[in-house]
Every structure is written in C-alpha cells, then in structure tokens.
Amino acid sequence: MGVRRLEWLLSGGFNVELLVRSGIWVGACAVALLAASARSMGVGPDFGLLALAGLGTAGVYGFDRWATRGGSPAGWILPCLVAGVLGLRQPPQAILILVAVCALALVHVRLRDLPWAKPVYIALAWIGVVVGLPWVLRGSAPAPVALGPVALAIAANVLACDAVDREAEAAQIAPKKVWWIARAVAAAGVAVAFAMGAAPLATIPGCLLLALVRWPADRRFAERVLDGALLVGALAAIVLMGG
C-alpha cells in the first residue's frame, strides 16, 4: 500500500471523526496491539482482556480530552467504570500493572509538557497494557519479543504527535527535528523486530514509519493517521502470524 493510499484511507477516505472523538479509534489500536503481542507469545485471545484494553484506553484518552478541552465527562466515565470492573477480575500481577497505568493517566496532565519524558512514560503505560497484561497471564516466560518493537513504535508515535502539536520536546527544538527523531525511533523498532526474530511485529513500527514519510498538513493528521498506522500495523502482524 503506497503512502498516499494509506493517508487517504486513514485521513479522509472514510469518516473517522466520530471514531476519533469517541475514543473508539485509539481503543481499537490498543486492542489490536494487545492481540498482536499476545499472539507473538502464543497466548490465545481473551475477550475480557481485549475489552479491558479497548475500554480502558478509550476512557483514559477521553479523560485527558475532557481535562484539557472540557466537554461532557460521560464519554470517559462509562468506559472507565466497565474497564474497572473487568480489571478487578484479573490476577494480582495484572491489577498492579493496571494501577500503575491509572496513576500515570492521573498525573499525565501535569507531566505532558515535560520534554523527552512524555514519550517514555506514555510508552511505558501502553507497554504495561498491551504487552504486560498478556505476559503476566501467560505465567513464567522469558521477556516477550513484542516489548522492543511495540515500545519503540509507541514512543515514535508520541514524538510525532508532539511535533505536530508543538508540545513538550517540540516546544524546545524545531518540530521537524522531533519528526526526524520519531522516524529514527520507528526505524529502530523495525530493526529490533528483525533482530529478535519477530519479523511479523516489524509491521507495527513499519506502518508508522510509512506514515511519517511526509510532514502532516494539520493536527488532525496525528489523531487519524499516526494512531491508525499503529492499528493497521498491528492487524497486519496478526495476519502474518496466522491470525
């Protein structure tokens, strides 16, 4: 799929505005990333865990949108409540991960302008959910191969979003320099996936790298194409691993 075709699909080929504003877009991204990570570990899909990841992510991002832009809290309260109920059904190790992620979400409003820290703690939060949860449910096992590629893809995504918004590190140095750093981090994710013998997972940072080829025209690009690239990459990884 060419760069222009990918951009058309994710930025206007069909109406994704409702999906973005409702949190479904980013929630679907979390579900796909968790499913891909679980598949790479040989863990079967668990509907409750997938629902927890999707609803929890949609709720957290809805909370952030409400805290920074205002609006009705109904869009994040319900998914957070349902995710909380599903979270309480998880084993103790998983609950600890969820508590840590929730703590990061609560302090995010205060930390979001810290240069270079934002990509790190957001990547940690995402990794905790999409890699950490299936890992602890699997039981004793070596470090998951999904850790490196997914972490670098998330970090690159945050850097690119900051570049578009001119926030955090992009408020200190030129946004286009941050964009180039995001490209380098995504490329590193592809290299790490191949180095770890997890070639299918290279599609996650790889699709993001494809989306980073061109500098975006506006802020809506970040919400649609950058998150959508992670979604497409995760779905492609699942297909390559046998569905």
C-alpha positions in Angstrom: 0.0 0.0 0.0 1.5 3.4 -1.1 2.0 6.3 1.2 -0.7 8.4 -0.5 -3.2 5.5 -0.4 -2.5 4.9 3.4 -3.0 8.6 4.1 -6.2 8.7 2.1 -7.6 5.7 3.9 -6.7 6.9 7.4 -7.3 10.7 7.0 -10.4 11.1 4.8 -11.2 8.1 2.7 -13.9 7.3 5.1 -15.3 9.3 8.0 -13.3 8.5 11.2 -14.0 11.8 13.0 -16.7 10.1 15.2 -14.3 7.2 15.9 -11.6 9.5 17.0 -13.7 11.8 19.2 -15.4 8.8 20.9 -12.1 7.1 21.7 -13.0 4.1 19.6 -10.1 4.8 17.3 -7.4 4.7 20.0 -9.2 1.9 21.8 -9.2 -0.2 18.7 -5.5 0.5 18.4 -4.9 -0.9 21.9 -7.0 -4.0 21.2 -5.1 -4.7 18.1 -1.7 -4.2 19.7 -2.6 -6.4 22.7 -3.9 -9.1 20.3 -0.7 -9.0 18.3 1.5 -9.1 21.4 -0.5 -12.0 22.8 -0.3 -13.9 19.5 3.5 -13.5 19.5 3.6 -15.1 22.9 1.4 -17.9 21.9 -1.4 -16.6 24.2 -4.9 -17.1 22.9 -7.3 -14.2 22.6 -9.3 -13.4 25.7 -12.4 -11.3 25.1 -12.4 -9.8 28.6 -8.8 -8.7 28.3 -9.3 -7.2 24.9 -12.4 -5.4 26.1 -10.4 -4.1 29.2 -7.7 -2.8 26.9 -10.1 -1.1 24.5 -12.5 0.4 27.0 -9.7 1.4 29.4 -7.7 3.2 26.7 -10.8 4.9 25.3 -11.7 6.0 28.8 -8.2 7.3 29.7 -7.9 9.3 26.4 -11.5 10.6 26.9 -10.5 11.7 30.4 -7.4 13.5 29.0 -9.5 15.2 26.3 -12.1 16.3 29.0 -9.4 17.6 31.4 -7.7 19.7 28.7 -10.5 20.7 26.4 -13.6 20.4 28.5 -16.9 18.9 27.4 -19.1 16.2 28.9 -17.5 13.6 31.3 -19.9 10.9 30.2 -17.6 10.0 27.3 -14.9 8.7 29.7 -16.8 7.7 32.9 -18.7 4.8 31.5 -15.8 3.1 29.7 -13.6 3.6 32.7 -16.2 2.0 35.0 -16.6 -1.0 32.8 -12.9 -1.3 32.4 -12.5 -1.1 36.2 -15.0 -4.0 36.7 -13.1 -6.1 34.1 -9.8 -5.1 35.7 -10.8 -6.4 39.1 -11.3 -9.9 37.6 -7.7 -10.1 36.6 -4.9 -11.8 38.6 -3.0 -9.7 41.2 0.0 -9.1 38.9 -2.2 -7.7 36.2 -4.1 -5.5 38.7 -0.7 -4.0 39.8 0.0 -3.1 36.2 -3.4 -1.5 35.8 -3.0 0.5 39.0 0.4 1.9 37.7 -1.1 2.8 34.4 -4.0 4.6 36.0 -1.6 6.5 38.2 0.3 7.7 35.1 -3.0 8.7 33.5 -3.9 10.8 36.5 -0.6 12.7 36.5 -0.4 13.0 32.8 -2.0 16.5 32.7 0.9 17.7 34.9 3.6 15.8 33.1 2.6 16.2 29.5 4.8 19.3 28.9 8.0 17.7 30.2 10.3 17.4 27.2 11.5 13.9 26.4 9.8 12.4 29.5 6.4 12.2 27.8 7.3 9.6 25.1 8.9 7.4 27.8 6.1 7.3 30.3 3.4 7.0 27.7 5.3 4.2 26.0 5.6 2.5 29.5 1.9 2.8 30.1 1.0 1.3 26.7 3.5 -1.4 27.1 2.1 -2.3 30.5 -1.3 -2.8 29.0 -0.7 -4.3 25.5 2.4 -6.4 26.4 2.5 -6.7 30.2 -1.1 -8.0 30.6 -0.8 -11.0 28.2 2.7 -11.7 29.5 1.6 -12.0 33.2 -1.4 -14.0 32.2 0.9 -16.4 30.4 2.8 -17.1 33.6 6.6 -17.7 33.8 8.1 -16.9 30.5 11.1 -15.0 29.1 10.8 -11.3 28.2 8.3 -11.0 25.3 9.7 -10.3 21.9 6.9 -7.7 21.4 8.4 -5.5 24.0 11.1 -3.7 21.9 9.2 -3.2 18.6 5.9 -2.1 20.3 7.7 0.2 22.8 9.7 1.9 20.1 6.6 2.3 17.9 4.6 3.9 20.7 7.5 6.2 21.6 7.8 7.3 17.9 4.0 7.9 17.8 4.2 10.2 20.8 7.2 12.1 19.4 5.4 12.6 16.1 2.2 13.8 17.9 4.3 16.2 20.0 5.9 17.5 16.8 2.5 18.2 15.2 1.2 19.8 18.4 4.5 21.6 19.1 4.4 20.4 22.7 6.9 19.1 25.2 10.3 18.4 23.4 8.9 20.1 20.2 8.5 23.3 22.1 12.2 23.3 22.8 13.6 22.4 19.4 12.2 22.6 15.9 9.2 20.3 15.4 10.6 18.9 12.2 13.7 17.8 14.1 11.4 15.9 16.5 9.7 14.4 13.5 13.0 13.1 12.2 13.7 11.7 15.7 10.4 9.9 15.5 11.3 8.4 12.1 14.6 7.2 13.6 12.9 5.6 16.6 10.3 3.9 14.3 13.1 2.6 12.1 14.9 1.3 15.2 11.6 -0.6 16.1 11.7 -2.3 12.7 15.3 -3.3 13.1 14.7 -4.6 16.7 11.8 -6.8 15.5 14.0 -8.5 12.9 16.9 -8.8 15.3 14.7 -10.5 17.9 13.4 -13.0 15.3 9.9 -11.4 15.4 9.7 -10.2 11.8 5.8 -10.1 11.7 5.9 -7.5 14.5 8.0 -5.2 12.3 4.8 -4.1 10.6 3.8 -2.2 13.7 6.7 0.3 13.7 7.0 -0.2 9.9 3.5 1.2 9.2 4.2 4.1 11.5 7.4 4.8 9.6 5.5 4.8 6.4 3.0 7.3 7.9 6.0 9.5 8.9 7.4 9.9 5.4 5.6 13.1 4.8 5.2 16.1 7.2 1.5 16.5 8.1 -0.7 19.3 6.9 -2.6 19.8 10.2 -3.2 18.5 13.7 -6.0 16.1 12.6 -3.3 14.0 10.9 -1.9 13.0 14.3 -5.3 11.7 15.6 -6.1 9.9 12.4 -3.1 8.7 10.5 -0.5 8.2 13.3 -2.8 6.2 15.5 -4.3 4.5 12.5 -0.8 3.4 11.3 -0.3 1.5 14.6 -3.8 -0.1 14.2 -3.0 -1.2 10.6 0.5 -2.4 11.6 -0.9 -4.5 14.5 -3.6 -6.1 12.3 -1.0 -6.9 9.7 1.2 -8.5 12.3 -1.7 -10.7 13.4 -2.4 -11.8 9.9 1.3 -12.6 9.3 1.4 -14.7 12.5 -1.5 -16.8 11.3 -4.5 -14.8 12.6 
